[in-house]
């Protein structure tokens, strides 16, 4: 009888939790939309200015400035929480909080342009950013420098989540022009294959690669930096390495290198080339190891690798 009662109690408790969850979802959605509308109509103060994607790209095209990008994942980690490809640690959180504070004029910092109108996004993405703003608005205002003008993180996320995709092709062309004639060093995860099977780097003078772990790369941060510093300062470094890229971009910039954090640019470009209507798997991202890359016909990619870091 006692066991039966306990089982019944557990069942009632689970039902109660489910009911609470069902109530919380629409309440949270309403609150997120309410906060967004307050921002949109300037009823909540918007103390952060974010430039457009074109303005961001024009700076990369017309100057030698470096760039570090912050997206939703970095804000989660700034608040000390784990994300998919990186476990949180106090030293990571401290570095991210410092870098997003925008300390150097020649290292531009990008953040999501979510403090005004979100109509540029598809409905699901708009709802995502409303939810993000609800929970992380205070973190932006606490750790960003409200005296600075930030640049736009959508610069490397310029296709699949947008309602109006008419500008996407032009943005990708501008990026190719940024790379044109440059000797590139691509620092990326082992599954990324940036520029493989597309023409993202087709105008570059050369491409070399430092291939790193795709997850928890921060544990080998110092080793990656050591390999990067073996190159001359006339190289243009590109980073696509999640949270770890932020610390490395800053370190390389302070050593006199030009560095651009391109994030998921290649993935967005692949979706653009495919005319994808939603996020979908890219086959090359499932290829890991020398044998698999040779089987896929990625001989040029393999020849560009100067260092594997595990």
NORDAVEN-V436698 format. One record per helix or strand. SS is the DSSP state (2 for helix, 1 for strand). FROM is the first residue (numbers start at 1). TO is the last residue. If there is no record, write none. Layout:
BEGIN
ss from to
SS FROM TO
SS FROM TO
END
This chain:
BEGIN
ss from to
2 2 40
1 49 50
2 53 62
1 66 69
2 72 78
1 83 83
1 86 86
2 90 99
1 107 111
1 121 121
2 123 143
1 149 152
2 153 156
1 162 162
2 168 179
1 183 189
1 206 212
2 217 228
1 236 240
2 242 254
1 258 261
2 265 274
2 283 286
2 290 295
2 299 304
1 305 308
END
